[in-house]
Amino acid sequence: MSGLNLRAISHAFGSNQVLNNVSVSVEPGELVCLLGPSGCGKTTLLRLAAGLETIQAGTVEIDGVVVGDADSGANLPPEKRHVGLMFQDYALFPHLTIRENIGFGLAQKDRTQAHNNISARMESMGISDYADVYPHTLSGGQQQRVALLRALAPGPKVLLLDEPFSGLDVTRRAQVRTETLRTIKDTGVGTLMVTHDPEEAMFMADRILVMNEGRVLQDGSPTDLYFHPHDQFVTELFGPVNEFTGAVENNLIKTPIGDFPVTGHEDGTELAFLIRPEGFLIDDQNGSIKLKVVTARPLGRSSVVMMELKDGTPIEARVPGVVLPKAGQTVGVSIRPEQIHYFPK
């Protein structure tokens, strides 16, 4: 099978088991993100795919060729796996010009043939004017572009990215990841990317694998994971939530902000009832839930409104930026059903 396939991967560093029977596939042209907190095993999985770690259990296959197999002892080095690698620190060679950095992984005969292609890609990413300068003269965003083009120059079967935007400021990050996504999609190379940023994963990925404690908890499209999380961990990974608890009675859960219909749980089941901040609509005309505004802070496109129930229970809402109620005001609130999630406690 073409693309990247990691099957039944387990890995430990001493007594620390960092991966437990993990399987991941990336089709040609697909961008898959490994998303999870620090220490969940995502970078180790990427390093095993690259051949930077010796495989302990499982199989790594690239473009239909087994490049790593624990049972047979096969373990091709990175340079023979036809992978493009890009790390957090970009790892550019300070003594080589930008053009030389991009063409570093090419054989001499291939560098001449690839010259025009490299020039065209540099032009498309806005760095053609820097072909003959050295990395230290470039901004972080420009260095990121160079590192990406160097990883793509040999025409890899698979591209592996480890937190590629973590060193950029917020404003620059949005622009660079847009350019990066366009460039990757233009090449059609299958890409496995590690990130701990949910927004970044949702923007970049065709498919996201949420990891925690060495396991894949959920595999799906960004829309699936955001609107149909399998558990509380996945729900909270994609942003803050307002959490309430309550018991099921006659297919309803009773919470401090009202009773809501639930399905699939017997009477008496204790549930965690989660509502995302963007699930609240401040609507004085139709909102049946009355809440007191504590603070309201504009963030440009949206506003964060902190409210509270009569008993002082805090509630955070994220609403359009034009909505900015005054502190102390009582507002009517309704809730978007698609932003409600509940799981057994």
TORFIRO-544843 format. One record per residue (C-alpha): x, y, z; residue number from 1. Coordinates in steps of 0.02 Angstrom, whole numbers. Each point is the difference from the previous one (the first is absolute). Example, Ala and Ser with C-alpha at 12.3 -4.5 7.8 and 13.67 -1.06 7.14 Angstrom:
2
<pt><X>615</X><Y>-225</Y><Z>390</Z><n>1</n></pt>
<pt><X>69</X><Y>172</Y><Z>-33</Z><n>2</n></pt>
***
This chain:
345
<pt><X>0</X><Y>0</Y><Z>0</Z><n>1</n></pt>
<pt><X>68</X><Y>172</Y><Z>-46</Z><n>2</n></pt>
<pt><X>19</X><Y>144</Y><Z>123</Z><n>3</n></pt>
<pt><X>52</X><Y>-29</Y><Z>181</Z><n>4</n></pt>
<pt><X>-61</X><Y>-143</Y><Z>108</Z><n>5</n></pt>
<pt><X>50</X><Y>-29</Y><Z>180</Z><n>6</n></pt>
<pt><X>-74</X><Y>-160</Y><Z>71</Z><n>7</n></pt>
<pt><X>-12</X><Y>-55</Y><Z>182</Z><n>8</n></pt>
<pt><X>141</X><Y>113</Y><Z>58</Z><n>9</n></pt>
<pt><X>54</X><Y>-12</Y><Z>182</Z><n>10</n></pt>
<pt><X>152</X><Y>85</Y><Z>72</Z><n>11</n></pt>
<pt><X>80</X><Y>28</Y><Z>169</Z><n>12</n></pt>
<pt><X>145</X><Y>99</Y><Z>70</Z><n>13</n></pt>
<pt><X>57</X><Y>-107</Y><Z>145</Z><n>14</n></pt>
<pt><X>-153</X><Y>-30</Y><Z>109</Z><n>15</n></pt>
<pt><X>-96</X><Y>143</Y><Z>-80</Z><n>16</n></pt>
<pt><X>-124</X><Y>-71</Y><Z>-127</Z><n>17</n></pt>
<pt><X>-29</X><Y>144</Y><Z>-121</Z><n>18</n></pt>
<pt><X>-97</X><Y>-90</Y><Z>-138</Z><n>19</n></pt>
<pt><X>-125</X><Y>-142</Y><Z>20</Z><n>20</n></pt>
<pt><X>-53</X><Y>-93</Y><Z>-157</Z><n>21</n></pt>
<pt><X>-25</X><Y>155</Y><Z>-109</Z><n>22</n></pt>
<pt><X>-45</X><Y>-12</Y><Z>-184</Z><n>23</n></pt>
<pt><X>1</X><Y>149</Y><Z>-119</Z><n>24</n></pt>
<pt><X>-24</X><Y>15</Y><Z>-188</Z><n>25</n></pt>
<pt><X>30</X><Y>147</Y><Z>-116</Z><n>26</n></pt>
<pt><X>-57</X><Y>-9</Y><Z>-181</Z><n>27</n></pt>
<pt><X>92</X><Y>92</Y><Z>-141</Z><n>28</n></pt>
<pt><X>-60</X><Y>181</Y><Z>-3</Z><n>29</n></pt>
<pt><X>-74</X><Y>-14</Y><Z>175</Z><n>30</n></pt>
<pt><X>55</X><Y>106</Y><Z>148</Z><n>31</n></pt>
<pt><X>-22</X><Y>-87</Y><Z>168</Z><n>32</n></pt>
<pt><X>33</X><Y>88</Y><Z>166</Z><n>33</n></pt>
<pt><X>51</X><Y>-87</Y><Z>161</Z><n>34</n></pt>
<pt><X>-77</X><Y>109</Y><Z>135</Z><n>35</n></pt>
<pt><X>22</X><Y>-16</Y><Z>186</Z><n>36</n></pt>
<pt><X>86</X><Y>67</Y><Z>156</Z><n>37</n></pt>
<pt><X>187</X><Y>-7</Y><Z>29</Z><n>38</n></pt>
<pt><X>60</X><Y>-175</Y><Z>41</Z><n>39</n></pt>
<pt><X>-143</X><Y>-91</Y><Z>-86</Z><n>40</n></pt>
<pt><X>116</X><Y>-88</Y><Z>-123</Z><n>41</n></pt>
<pt><X>-33</X><Y>97</Y><Z>-160</Z><n>42</n></pt>
<pt><X>180</X><Y>55</Y><Z>-32</Z><n>43</n></pt>
<pt><X>66</X><Y>-174</Y><Z>37</Z><n>44</n></pt>
<pt><X>-121</X><Y>-68</Y><Z>-130</Z><n>45</n></pt>
<pt><X>65</X><Y>126</Y><Z>-127</Z><n>46</n></pt>
<pt><X>181</X><Y>-47</Y><Z>39</Z><n>47</n></pt>
<pt><X>-40</X><Y>-184</Y><Z>-24</Z><n>48</n></pt>
<pt><X>-76</X><Y>39</Y><Z>-170</Z><n>49</n></pt>
<pt><X>158</X><Y>96</Y><Z>-46</Z><n>50</n></pt>
<pt><X>118</X><Y>-136</Y><Z>60</Z><n>51</n></pt>
<pt><X>75</X><Y>109</Y><Z>136</Z><n>52</n></pt>
<pt><X>-48</X><Y>-129</Y><Z>132</Z><n>53</n></pt>
<pt><X>24</X><Y>-189</Y><Z>-11</Z><n>54</n></pt>
<pt><X>-167</X><Y>-86</Y><Z>-12</Z><n>55</n></pt>
<pt><X>-42</X><Y>-110</Y><Z>149</Z><n>56</n></pt>
<pt><X>-171</X><Y>-68</Y><Z>-47</Z><n>57</n></pt>
<pt><X>-102</X><Y>17</Y><Z>-159</Z><n>58</n></pt>
<pt><X>31</X><Y>43</Y><Z>-183</Z><n>59</n></pt>
<pt><X>35</X><Y>159</Y><Z>-99</Z><n>60</n></pt>
<pt><X>-42</X><Y>-2</Y><Z>-186</Z><n>61</n></pt>
<pt><X>32</X><Y>141</Y><Z>-125</Z><n>62</n></pt>
<pt><X>-66</X><Y>-6</Y><Z>-177</Z><n>63</n></pt>
<pt><X>-31</X><Y>-187</Y><Z>14</Z><n>64</n></pt>
<pt><X>176</X><Y>-39</Y><Z>64</Z><n>65</n></pt>
<pt><X>32</X><Y>-62</Y><Z>178</Z><n>66</n></pt>
<pt><X>134</X><Y>117</Y><Z>69</Z><n>67</n></pt>
<pt><X>-13</X><Y>-54</Y><Z>181</Z><n>68</n></pt>
<pt><X>-58</X><Y>-163</Y><Z>77</Z><n>69</n></pt>
<pt><X>32</X><Y>-58</Y><Z>178</Z><n>70</n></pt>
<pt><X>-24</X><Y>-185</Y><Z>-38</Z><n>71</n></pt>
<pt><X>123</X><Y>-9</Y><Z>-146</Z><n>72</n></pt>
<pt><X>118</X><Y>133</Y><Z>68</Z><n>73</n></pt>
<pt><X>-17</X><Y>107</Y><Z>-157</Z><n>74</n></pt>
<pt><X>39</X><Y>182</Y><Z>35</Z><n>75</n></pt>
<pt><X>51</X><Y>108</Y><Z>-148</Z><n>76</n></pt>
<pt><X>91</X><Y>162</Y><Z>46</Z><n>77</n></pt>
<pt><X>-90</X><Y>166</Y><Z>-32</Z><n>78</n></pt>
<pt><X>97</X><Y>38</Y><Z>-160</Z><n>79</n></pt>
<pt><X>-66</X><Y>-160</Y><Z>-81</Z><n>80</n></pt>
<pt><X>-182</X><Y>22</Y><Z>49</Z><n>81</n></pt>
<pt><X>-43</X><Y>136</Y><Z>-128</Z><n>82</n></pt>
<pt><X>-71</X><Y>114</Y><Z>134</Z><n>83</n></pt>
<pt><X>10</X><Y>188</Y><Z>18</Z><n>84</n></pt>
<pt><X>34</X><Y>60</Y><Z>177</Z><n>85</n></pt>
<pt><X>-34</X><Y>169</Y><Z>76</Z><n>86</n></pt>
<pt><X>32</X><Y>37</Y><Z>184</Z><n>87</n></pt>
<pt><X>-49</X><Y>137</Y><Z>121</Z><n>88</n></pt>
<pt><X>169</X><Y>88</Y><Z>-11</Z><n>89</n></pt>
<pt><X>9</X><Y>-16</Y><Z>-192</Z><n>90</n></pt>
<pt><X>182</X><Y>-60</Y><Z>15</Z><n>91</n></pt>
<pt><X>63</X><Y>106</Y><Z>-146</Z><n>92</n></pt>
<pt><X>186</X><Y>-5</Y><Z>-39</Z><n>93</n></pt>
<pt><X>73</X><Y>171</Y><Z>47</Z><n>94</n></pt>
<pt><X>146</X><Y>-14</Y><Z>-122</Z><n>95</n></pt>
<pt><X>-109</X><Y>-35</Y><Z>-152</Z><n>96</n></pt>
<pt><X>-102</X><Y>125</Y><Z>-100</Z><n>97</n></pt>
<pt><X>-189</X><Y>-17</Y><Z>-9</Z><n>98</n></pt>
<pt><X>9</X><Y>-84</Y><Z>-171</Z><n>99</n></pt>
<pt><X>136</X><Y>-118</Y><Z>62</Z><n>100</n></pt>
<pt><X>-102</X><Y>-43</Y><Z>154</Z><n>101</n></pt>
<pt><X>-152</X><Y>-44</Y><Z>-105</Z><n>102</n></pt>
<pt><X>101</X><Y>-109</Y><Z>-119</Z><n>103</n></pt>
<pt><X>106</X><Y>-81</Y><Z>136</Z><n>104</n></pt>
<pt><X>-88</X><Y>-169</Y><Z>-5</Z><n>105</n></pt>
<pt><X>18</X><Y>-18</Y><Z>-188</Z><n>106</n></pt>
<pt><X>138</X><Y>-92</Y><Z>-91</Z><n>107</n></pt>
<pt><X>110</X><Y>114</Y><Z>-105</Z><n>108</n></pt>
<pt><X>-78</X><Y>-57</Y><Z>-164</Z><n>109</n></pt>
<pt><X>-174</X><Y>28</Y><Z>71</Z><n>110</n></pt>
<pt><X>41</X><Y>176</Y><Z>62</Z><n>111</n></pt>
<pt><X>25</X><Y>61</Y><Z>-179</Z><n>112</n></pt>
<pt><X>-162</X><Y>-79</Y><Z>-57</Z><n>113</n></pt>
<pt><X>-95</X><Y>66</Y><Z>150</Z><n>114</n></pt>
<pt><X>67</X><Y>178</Y><Z>-13</Z><n>115</n></pt>
<pt><X>-150</X><Y>67</Y><Z>-95</Z><n>116</n></pt>
<pt><X>-122</X><Y>-90</Y><Z>114</Z><n>117</n></pt>
<pt><X>84</X><Y>70</Y><Z>156</Z><n>118</n></pt>
<pt><X>-2</X><Y>175</Y><Z>-75</Z><n>119</n></pt>
<pt><X>-186</X><Y>-14</Y><Z>-39</Z><n>120</n></pt>
<pt><X>-41</X><Y>-57</Y><Z>176</Z><n>121</n></pt>
<pt><X>105</X><Y>137</Y><Z>78</Z><n>122</n></pt>
<pt><X>-95</X><Y>124</Y><Z>-108</Z><n>123</n></pt>
<pt><X>-169</X><Y>-72</Y><Z>54</Z><n>124</n></pt>
<pt><X>48</X><Y>18</Y><Z>184</Z><n>125</n></pt>
<pt><X>70</X><Y>175</Y><Z>-17</Z><n>126</n></pt>
<pt><X>183</X><Y>-38</Y><Z>38</Z><n>127</n></pt>
<pt><X>79</X><Y>4</Y><Z>-173</Z><n>128</n></pt>
<pt><X>91</X><Y>164</Y><Z>43</Z><n>129</n></pt>
<pt><X>94</X><Y>-91</Y><Z>138</Z><n>130</n></pt>
<pt><X>74</X><Y>-142</Y><Z>-103</Z><n>131</n></pt>
<pt><X>180</X><Y>52</Y><Z>31</Z><n>132</n></pt>
<pt><X>-9</X><Y>59</Y><Z>180</Z><n>133</n></pt>
<pt><X>26</X><Y>-100</Y><Z>159</Z><n>134</n></pt>
<pt><X>-133</X><Y>-62</Y><Z>124</Z><n>135</n></pt>
<pt><X>45</X><Y>120</Y><Z>141</Z><n>136</n></pt>
<pt><X>-57</X><Y>147</Y><Z>-107</Z><n>137</n></pt>
<pt><X>-177</X><Y>-68</Y><Z>-17</Z><n>138</n></pt>
<pt><X>-150</X><Y>19</Y><Z>115</Z><n>139</n></pt>
<pt><X>-76</X><Y>-151</Y><Z>86</Z><n>140</n></pt>
<pt><X>-138</X><Y>-12</Y><Z>-128</Z><n>141</n></pt>
<pt><X>124</X><Y>4</Y><Z>-144</Z><n>142</n></pt>
<pt><X>108</X><Y>-134</Y><Z>81</Z><n>143</n></pt>
<pt><X>-155</X><Y>-109</Y><Z>20</Z><n>144</n></pt>
<pt><X>-34</X><Y>15</Y><Z>-187</Z><n>145</n></pt>
<pt><X>180</X><Y>-49</Y><Z>-41</Z><n>146</n></pt>
<pt><X>-10</X><Y>-152</Y><Z>115</Z><n>147</n></pt>
<pt><X>-161</X><Y>-56</Y><Z>-84</Z><n>148</n></pt>
<pt><X>71</X><Y>18</Y><Z>-175</Z><n>149</n></pt>
<pt><X>157</X><Y>-96</Y><Z>51</Z><n>150</n></pt>
<pt><X>-109</X><Y>-143</Y><Z>66</Z><n>151</n></pt>
<pt><X>-99</X><Y>-3</Y><Z>-163</Z><n>152</n></pt>
<pt><X>145</X><Y>22</Y><Z>-122</Z><n>153</n></pt>
<pt><X>47</X><Y>-187</Y><Z>-17</Z><n>154</n></pt>
<pt><X>-182</X><Y>-44</Y><Z>-40</Z><n>155</n></pt>
<pt><X>-33</X><Y>-105</Y><Z>157</Z><n>156</n></pt>
<pt><X>-132</X><Y>-135</Y><Z>8</Z><n>157</n></pt>
<pt><X>-53</X><Y>66</Y><Z>172</Z><n>158</n></pt>
<pt><X>24</X><Y>167</Y><Z>88</Z><n>159</n></pt>
<pt><X>22</X><Y>2</Y><Z>189</Z><n>160</n></pt>
<pt><X>-24</X><Y>165</Y><Z>95</Z><n>161</n></pt>
<pt><X>36</X><Y>23</Y><Z>186</Z><n>162</n></pt>
<pt><X>-84</X><Y>156</Y><Z>71</Z><n>163</n></pt>
<pt><X>49</X><Y>100</Y><Z>-155</Z><n>164</n></pt>
<pt><X>-79</X><Y>165</Y><Z>54</Z><n>165</n></pt>
<pt><X>41</X><Y>2</Y><Z>186</Z><n>166</n></pt>
<pt><X>141</X><Y>127</Y><Z>-18</Z><n>167</n></pt>
<pt><X>-105</X><Y>131</Y><Z>-88</Z><n>168</n></pt>
<pt><X>-100</X><Y>143</Y><Z>75</Z><n>169</n></pt>
<pt><X>-189</X><Y>-8</Y><Z>-13</Z><n>170</n></pt>
<pt><X>-17</X><Y>123</Y><Z>-145</Z><n>171</n></pt>
<pt><X>136</X><Y>-81</Y><Z>-105</Z><n>172</n></pt>
<pt><X>-59</X><Y>-176</Y><Z>41</Z><n>173</n></pt>
<pt><X>-168</X><Y>20</Y><Z>-86</Z><n>174</n></pt>
<pt><X>79</X><Y>59</Y><Z>-162</Z><n>175</n></pt>
<pt><X>139</X><Y>-130</Y><Z>-3</Z><n>176</n></pt>
<pt><X>-112</X><Y>-149</Y><Z>34</Z><n>177</n></pt>
<pt><X>-116</X><Y>56</Y><Z>-142</Z><n>178</n></pt>
<pt><X>149</X><Y>3</Y><Z>-119</Z><n>179</n></pt>
<pt><X>64</X><Y>-165</Y><Z>69</Z><n>180</n></pt>
<pt><X>-167</X><Y>-87</Y><Z>-25</Z><n>181</n></pt>
<pt><X>-14</X><Y>63</Y><Z>-178</Z><n>182</n></pt>
<pt><X>176</X><Y>-57</Y><Z>-42</Z><n>183</n></pt>
<pt><X>-24</X><Y>-173</Y><Z>75</Z><n>184</n></pt>
<pt><X>-165</X><Y>-25</Y><Z>-90</Z><n>185</n></pt>
<pt><X>79</X><Y>55</Y><Z>-164</Z><n>186</n></pt>
<pt><X>131</X><Y>-138</Y><Z>16</Z><n>187</n></pt>
<pt><X>-126</X><Y>-136</Y><Z>42</Z><n>188</n></pt>
<pt><X>115</X><Y>-77</Y><Z>130</Z><n>189</n></pt>
<pt><X>-76</X><Y>-91</Y><Z>149</Z><n>190</n></pt>
<pt><X>41</X><Y>97</Y><Z>159</Z><n>191</n></pt>
<pt><X>4</X><Y>-47</Y><Z>184</Z><n>192</n></pt>
<pt><X>10</X><Y>152</Y><Z>113</Z><n>193</n></pt>
<pt><X>20</X><Y>13</Y><Z>189</Z><n>194</n></pt>
<pt><X>-81</X><Y>143</Y><Z>94</Z><n>195</n></pt>
<pt><X>-70</X><Y>39</Y><Z>171</Z><n>196</n></pt>
<pt><X>-105</X><Y>145</Y><Z>-68</Z><n>197</n></pt>
<pt><X>-182</X><Y>-52</Y><Z>-35</Z><n>198</n></pt>
<pt><X>-35</X><Y>153</Y><Z>-110</Z><n>199</n></pt>
<pt><X>154</X><Y>-38</Y><Z>-104</Z><n>200</n></pt>
<pt><X>-51</X><Y>-182</Y><Z>-20</Z><n>201</n></pt>
<pt><X>-176</X><Y>48</Y><Z>-54</Z><n>202</n></pt>
<pt><X>67</X><Y>124</Y><Z>-128</Z><n>203</n></pt>
<pt><X>133</X><Y>-114</Y><Z>-74</Z><n>204</n></pt>
<pt><X>-68</X><Y>-177</Y><Z>11</Z><n>205</n></pt>
<pt><X>-110</X><Y>-108</Y><Z>-108</Z><n>206</n></pt>
<pt><X>-3</X><Y>-118</Y><Z>147</Z><n>207</n></pt>
<pt><X>51</X><Y>18</Y><Z>183</Z><n>208</n></pt>
<pt><X>57</X><Y>-138</Y><Z>118</Z><n>209</n></pt>
<pt><X>-23</X><Y>53</Y><Z>182</Z><n>210</n></pt>
<pt><X>130</X><Y>-83</Y><Z>111</Z><n>211</n></pt>
<pt><X>21</X><Y>-15</Y><Z>187</Z><n>212</n></pt>
<pt><X>111</X><Y>-112</Y><Z>105</Z><n>213</n></pt>
<pt><X>67</X><Y>-94</Y><Z>-149</Z><n>214</n></pt>
<pt><X>-167</X><Y>-43</Y><Z>-80</Z><n>215</n></pt>
<pt><X>-111</X><Y>68</Y><Z>-137</Z><n>216</n></pt>
<pt><X>-165</X><Y>53</Y><Z>80</Z><n>217</n></pt>
<pt><X>-90</X><Y>57</Y><Z>-157</Z><n>218</n></pt>
<pt><X>36</X><Y>7</Y><Z>-187</Z><n>219</n></pt>
<pt><X>-107</X><Y>108</Y><Z>-112</Z><n>220</n></pt>
<pt><X>-22</X><Y>161</Y><Z>-98</Z><n>221</n></pt>
<pt><X>14</X><Y>167</Y><Z>92</Z><n>222</n></pt>
<pt><X>-190</X><Y>18</Y><Z>-10</Z><n>223</n></pt>
<pt><X>-28</X><Y>-174</Y><Z>72</Z><n>224</n></pt>
<pt><X>115</X><Y>28</Y><Z>147</Z><n>225</n></pt>
<pt><X>-67</X><Y>172</Y><Z>42</Z><n>226</n></pt>
<pt><X>-185</X><Y>-39</Y><Z>-11</Z><n>227</n></pt>
<pt><X>3</X><Y>-186</Y><Z>43</Z><n>228</n></pt>
<pt><X>137</X><Y>-30</Y><Z>129</Z><n>229</n></pt>
<pt><X>6</X><Y>-175</Y><Z>74</Z><n>230</n></pt>
<pt><X>40</X><Y>53</Y><Z>178</Z><n>231</n></pt>
<pt><X>30</X><Y>145</Y><Z>117</Z><n>232</n></pt>
<pt><X>187</X><Y>6</Y><Z>-34</Z><n>233</n></pt>
<pt><X>-25</X><Y>25</Y><Z>-187</Z><n>234</n></pt>
<pt><X>-135</X><Y>130</Y><Z>32</Z><n>235</n></pt>
<pt><X>110</X><Y>103</Y><Z>115</Z><n>236</n></pt>
<pt><X>151</X><Y>-15</Y><Z>-115</Z><n>237</n></pt>
<pt><X>-86</X><Y>114</Y><Z>-126</Z><n>238</n></pt>
<pt><X>-25</X><Y>142</Y><Z>121</Z><n>239</n></pt>
<pt><X>-76</X><Y>48</Y><Z>167</Z><n>240</n></pt>
<pt><X>-169</X><Y>-67</Y><Z>52</Z><n>241</n></pt>
<pt><X>-129</X><Y>42</Y><Z>132</Z><n>242</n></pt>
<pt><X>-23</X><Y>-159</Y><Z>102</Z><n>243</n></pt>
<pt><X>-151</X><Y>-48</Y><Z>103</Z><n>244</n></pt>
<pt><X>-50</X><Y>-165</Y><Z>77</Z><n>245</n></pt>
<pt><X>-169</X><Y>-77</Y><Z>17</Z><n>246</n></pt>
<pt><X>-96</X><Y>-164</Y><Z>8</Z><n>247</n></pt>
<pt><X>-111</X><Y>-69</Y><Z>-138</Z><n>248</n></pt>
<pt><X>-186</X><Y>-9</Y><Z>37</Z><n>249</n></pt>
<pt><X>-129</X><Y>-45</Y><Z>-133</Z><n>250</n></pt>
<pt><X>125</X><Y>35</Y><Z>-141</Z><n>251</n></pt>
<pt><X>40</X><Y>171</Y><Z>73</Z><n>252</n></pt>
<pt><X>154</X><Y>63</Y><Z>90</Z><n>253</n></pt>
<pt><X>-32</X><Y>127</Y><Z>136</Z><n>254</n></pt>
<pt><X>134</X><Y>136</Y><Z>8</Z><n>255</n></pt>
<pt><X>14</X><Y>170</Y><Z>85</Z><n>256</n></pt>
<pt><X>-45</X><Y>84</Y><Z>-165</Z><n>257</n></pt>
<pt><X>-150</X><Y>-108</Y><Z>-39</Z><n>258</n></pt>
<pt><X>-56</X><Y>-173</Y><Z>-54</Z><n>259</n></pt>
<pt><X>61</X><Y>-68</Y><Z>-166</Z><n>260</n></pt>
<pt><X>-45</X><Y>-157</Y><Z>-100</Z><n>261</n></pt>
<pt><X>129</X><Y>-140</Y><Z>-7</Z><n>262</n></pt>
<pt><X>-2</X><Y>-170</Y><Z>-81</Z><n>263</n></pt>
<pt><X>84</X><Y>-166</Y><Z>32</Z><n>264</n></pt>
<pt><X>13</X><Y>12</Y><Z>189</Z><n>265</n></pt>
<pt><X>-104</X><Y>-83</Y><Z>135</Z><n>266</n></pt>
<pt><X>-85</X><Y>96</Y><Z>140</Z><n>267</n></pt>
<pt><X>118</X><Y>43</Y><Z>141</Z><n>268</n></pt>
<pt><X>156</X><Y>7</Y><Z>-112</Z><n>269</n></pt>
<pt><X>113</X><Y>143</Y><Z>53</Z><n>270</n></pt>
<pt><X>60</X><Y>100</Y><Z>-152</Z><n>271</n></pt>
<pt><X>125</X><Y>135</Y><Z>-35</Z><n>272</n></pt>
<pt><X>-99</X><Y>128</Y><Z>-100</Z><n>273</n></pt>
<pt><X>113</X><Y>109</Y><Z>-107</Z><n>274</n></pt>
<pt><X>-42</X><Y>159</Y><Z>-98</Z><n>275</n></pt>
<pt><X>130</X><Y>92</Y><Z>-103</Z><n>276</n></pt>
<pt><X>10</X><Y>190</Y><Z>25</Z><n>277</n></pt>
<pt><X>-57</X><Y>26</Y><Z>-180</Z><n>278</n></pt>
<pt><X>-154</X><Y>-105</Y><Z>38</Z><n>279</n></pt>
<pt><X>-83</X><Y>145</Y><Z>91</Z><n>280</n></pt>
<pt><X>-107</X><Y>127</Y><Z>-92</Z><n>281</n></pt>
<pt><X>-35</X><Y>163</Y><Z>89</Z><n>282</n></pt>
<pt><X>-176</X><Y>37</Y><Z>-58</Z><n>283</n></pt>
<pt><X>-105</X><Y>110</Y><Z>114</Z><n>284</n></pt>
<pt><X>-156</X><Y>-28</Y><Z>-104</Z><n>285</n></pt>
<pt><X>0</X><Y>-191</Y><Z>-8</Z><n>286</n></pt>
<pt><X>126</X><Y>-58</Y><Z>129</Z><n>287</n></pt>
<pt><X>-90</X><Y>-96</Y><Z>135</Z><n>288</n></pt>
<pt><X>152</X><Y>-14</Y><Z>116</Z><n>289</n></pt>
<pt><X>33</X><Y>159</Y><Z>100</Z><n>290</n></pt>
<pt><X>180</X><Y>35</Y><Z>50</Z><n>291</n></pt>
<pt><X>91</X><Y>146</Y><Z>77</Z><n>292</n></pt>
<pt><X>147</X><Y>74</Y><Z>-95</Z><n>293</n></pt>
<pt><X>160</X><Y>13</Y><Z>102</Z><n>294</n></pt>
<pt><X>121</X><Y>62</Y><Z>-134</Z><n>295</n></pt>
<pt><X>2</X><Y>18</Y><Z>-189</Z><n>296</n></pt>
<pt><X>163</X><Y>17</Y><Z>-96</Z><n>297</n></pt>
<pt><X>13</X><Y>34</Y><Z>-188</Z><n>298</n></pt>
<pt><X>124</X><Y>-106</Y><Z>-99</Z><n>299</n></pt>
<pt><X>-36</X><Y>76</Y><Z>-170</Z><n>300</n></pt>
<pt><X>-102</X><Y>-128</Y><Z>-95</Z><n>301</n></pt>
<pt><X>-73</X><Y>-69</Y><Z>161</Z><n>302</n></pt>
<pt><X>-33</X><Y>50</Y><Z>180</Z><n>303</n></pt>
<pt><X>28</X><Y>-103</Y><Z>156</Z><n>304</n></pt>
<pt><X>-143</X><Y>25</Y><Z>121</Z><n>305</n></pt>
<pt><X>13</X><Y>-66</Y><Z>177</Z><n>306</n></pt>
<pt><X>-169</X><Y>-29</Y><Z>82</Z><n>307</n></pt>
<pt><X>-65</X><Y>-84</Y><Z>156</Z><n>308</n></pt>
<pt><X>-150</X><Y>-91</Y><Z>67</Z><n>309</n></pt>
<pt><X>-93</X><Y>58</Y><Z>154</Z><n>310</n></pt>
<pt><X>107</X><Y>-115</Y><Z>107</Z><n>311</n></pt>
<pt><X>159</X><Y>78</Y><Z>-72</Z><n>312</n></pt>
<pt><X>45</X><Y>-143</Y><Z>-118</Z><n>313</n></pt>
<pt><X>108</X><Y>79</Y><Z>-138</Z><n>314</n></pt>
<pt><X>-39</X><Y>-22</Y><Z>-184</Z><n>315</n></pt>
<pt><X>112</X><Y>52</Y><Z>-145</Z><n>316</n></pt>
<pt><X>-77</X><Y>45</Y><Z>-168</Z><n>317</n></pt>
<pt><X>84</X><Y>48</Y><Z>-164</Z><n>318</n></pt>
<pt><X>-115</X><Y>104</Y><Z>-109</Z><n>319</n></pt>
<pt><X>17</X><Y>113</Y><Z>-155</Z><n>320</n></pt>
<pt><X>104</X><Y>155</Y><Z>33</Z><n>321</n></pt>
<pt><X>-148</X><Y>116</Y><Z>-24</Z><n>322</n></pt>
<pt><X>-81</X><Y>-77</Y><Z>155</Z><n>323</n></pt>
<pt><X>73</X><Y>86</Y><Z>153</Z><n>324</n></pt>
<pt><X>-123</X><Y>7</Y><Z>147</Z><n>325</n></pt>
<pt><X>39</X><Y>106</Y><Z>152</Z><n>326</n></pt>
<pt><X>61</X><Y>-71</Y><Z>165</Z><n>327</n></pt>
<pt><X>-144</X><Y>-26</Y><Z>121</Z><n>328</n></pt>
<pt><X>-128</X><Y>-16</Y><Z>-141</Z><n>329</n></pt>
<pt><X>-117</X><Y>-151</Y><Z>-1</Z><n>330</n></pt>
<pt><X>-11</X><Y>-79</Y><Z>-172</Z><n>331</n></pt>
<pt><X>-105</X><Y>-134</Y><Z>-80</Z><n>332</n></pt>
<pt><X>101</X><Y>-148</Y><Z>-62</Z><n>333</n></pt>
<pt><X>-38</X><Y>-149</Y><Z>-112</Z><n>334</n></pt>
<pt><X>114</X><Y>-147</Y><Z>-43</Z><n>335</n></pt>
<pt><X>50</X><Y>-77</Y><Z>-166</Z><n>336</n></pt>
<pt><X>-41</X><Y>-187</Y><Z>12</Z><n>337</n></pt>
<pt><X>150</X><Y>-49</Y><Z>-109</Z><n>338</n></pt>
<pt><X>117</X><Y>75</Y><Z>129</Z><n>339</n></pt>
<pt><X>-65</X><Y>-111</Y><Z>141</Z><n>340</n></pt>
<pt><X>96</X><Y>-160</Y><Z>44</Z><n>341</n></pt>
<pt><X>-27</X><Y>-121</Y><Z>144</Z><n>342</n></pt>
<pt><X>96</X><Y>-151</Y><Z>64</Z><n>343</n></pt>
<pt><X>-11</X><Y>-115</Y><Z>152</Z><n>344</n></pt>
<pt><X>96</X><Y>68</Y><Z>149</Z><n>345</n></pt>
***
